Amino acid sequence: MTKRNVLLSAAAVALTPALASASEDMAAGKPMYALGKGFAVGIAALGCALAQGKIVGTAVDGIARNPGASGQIFTPMLLGVAFVETLLIFTLFLSGINA
């Protein structure tokens, strides 16, 4: 995937929630608030996806080099992925609190 495709995908993810809630927020006089929420969720999703890819890729690389250590690598990998996913869940929760 080229950098251009990654940037276009990130922009689409970042702008989708803002555009979906823009019509009701425009009437209330807070269009920039909806745009900020959309960017926050989009950036969090992009960062979490990149981090999870790095975590799993590194774990698979370690297991491929030493298959006997798969039990010792698998649990910390799952914990790392869970912690990273928690960041996205917190961002989604906090962006919806002040709706």
HELIX and SHEET records of a PDB file:
HELIX    1   1 LYS A    3  ALA A   28  1                                  26    
HELIX    2   2 PRO A   31  ARG A   65  1                                  35    
HELIX    3   3 PRO A   67  ALA A   69  5                                   3    
HELIX    4   4 SER A   70  ILE A   97  1                                  28    
END                                                                             
